[in-house]
Amino acid sequence: MCDGNADVLAVEQARLVTEVDVLYQMHEWQRKLLNPLSAWADATARIFSSPYSPLAYTPFSRRLAAGYELLHRLGKHYEKPEFGLVSTVIEDVEVEVNEQVVLAKPFCNFLHFRRSLPPGLSQHEHDPTVIIFAPLSGHHATLLRDTVRALLPHFNLYITDWTDARLVPLSKGPFHLDDYVEYCLEFIRMHGPNVHLISVCQPTVPVLAAVSLMASAGDPALPRSMTMMGGPIDTRRNPTQVNALATRRNYDWFRNHVVFKVPSSYPGYLREVYPGFLQHAGFVAMNPDRHAESHWDYYLDLVKGDQDDVAAHRRFYDEYNAVIDLPAEYYLDTIRVVFQEHQLPRGIWHVRGQRVAPEDISNVALFTIEGELDDISGSGQTQAALELCRGIPAQRKQHLTAMGVGHYGIFSGRRWRENIAPRITDFILAHDS
């Protein structure tokens, strides 16, 4: 009997192995093939650019070095970047910052940016506590580095650092949209009620669901405020290309065409995921001319020796090209609940059997922020939260449309630092007591 069971398990394991999707495996083969080419291009670029190399003084050496450098960056594999925020400045004093994991979950690390305040700044120990909910949508939480940097002088900051699904063993179980909401609830309750929430893009939906469930249950850990930035609260309003794609195909099409099993080279072997490389390809395909122009400008800047623009290009694409896989269950739930059935704005979304009722929220301040030129979350999609949360008094609601700002400009860049971050800071401080 035992031998029979072993045979059955062996057959089942063999069946699962043969079902590992060819596309993902081909991507891995391509990556491994390009790695040595990229390394060679990098070495050759250095030979033609190093001041200690005689080839750097030959005709066309700058152009050759620039071409090989561009080839290197187009072919290299991009690892997860670091936040790299080792200090901040508070009242003209440089303060050390330490990044700590305060709670490790299978699919997320809850990080704290702990400020080591000197005695002269001890009053800042009572700065408001803020949780930043980073998007689980293909990029690492480090995409919000500029967000964290701008807010660190004013707040005690935490952030959700989502784990690449291909690194999560299959034994850890699935991760659904409902599980995402449960994670939000757990993180909020760790600090509530003296906590403020900032959700950027995709997490606006599960964060609003979590706070709604807490309000319906009379949970004493309700946060003081919610700031929602560029999120798909109601994607029926001014749908973008991203929204249109989600509705153009039915649920089964997504299930059959964009979900793949993780290859054996990763800890998450056989886990079903929506691969990050597919999402990255989709985003590039939305604006191919813009990316091609950016890489051409990078080549010209290398030739001219414009190091500031070269460094800016590298910083952006080091982050933009570092992608993660999403758990298939969560991705498919999001497609159905958020983009196809619009369950939240229609009032028919249930999490663990309980209806999500934003109208039950009454004593949490709400600030919605949108970018005028946002081509991912269209105008009015985030602002819809103000109408759904009709139990919140008008004087505790605010909205900002950032003029001339696209999706990424909502949370990074000059306009974020100069115009949006100060508004968020003022809003949180006004509703902290």
HUTAHU-V97684 format. One line per field, one symbol per residue. ss: DSSP state (a for helix, b for strand, c for the rest). psi: psi as a letter, one per 30 degrees, with the letter a starting at -180 (. if undefined). burial: # if it has 9 or more other C-alpha atoms within 8 Angstrom, else .. A space follows every 10 residues. Layout:
ss: ???
psi: ???
burial: ???
This chain:
ss: caaaaaaaaa aaaaaaaacc caaaaaaaaa aaaaaaaaaa aaaaaaaccc cccaaaaccc aaaaaaaaaa aaaaaccccc ccccccbbbb ccbbbbbbbb bbbbbccbbb bbbbbbccaa aaaaaaccbb bbbcccccbc aaaaaaaaaa accccbbbbb bbccaaacca aaccccaaaa aaaaaaaaaa acccbbbbbb ccaaaaaaaa aaaaaacccc ccccbbbbbc cccccccccc aaaaaaaacc aaaaaaaccb bccccccccc cbbbcaaaaa aaaaaacaaa aaaaaaaaaa aaaaccaaaa aaaaaaaaaa ccbccbbaaa aaaaaaaaaa ccaaaacccb bccbbccaaa ccccbbbbbb bccccccccc cccaaaaacc cccaaabbbb bbcccccaaa cccaaaaaaa aaaaaaaaaa ccc
psi: eeeeeeeeee eeeeeeeffk keeeeeeeee eeefeeeeee eeeeeeegfk ffkfffglkg eeeeeeeeee eeefflkjlk llegifllkk hgkkkkkkkk jfkjlegkkj kkjkkiklef gffffgkkkk kjjlkigfll fffgeeeeef feffljklkj jkkkfffjkf fflljleeee eeeeeeeeff flfilkkkkj befeeeeeee eeeeeefhkf gklelkkkjh lhejgfkika eeeeeffell eeeeeffgkl kklfflfgkf kkljkefeee eeeefeieee eeeeeeeeee eeefgifeee eeeeeefeee fjllkkkeee eeeeeeeefe fheeffggkk khfkkjifff kfhkkkjkkl kegjgejlkf eeffeeeehf fkkefgklkk jjkgkaeffe glaeeeeeee eeeeeeeeef gf.
burial: .......... .....#...# #..##..... #..##.#### ##.######. ..#.##.... ########## ##..##.... #.....#### ....####.. #.....#### #####.#... ......#### ######.### ########## ########## ########## ....###..# ##.##.###. ########## ########## ######.... ########## #####.#### #.##.##... #..##..### ###..##### ########## ...#...... #..##..### ###..#..## ..#...#### .######### ########## .####.###. #...###### ##.####### ########## ######.### .#...##... .#..###.## ##..###..# ##.##.###. ##.
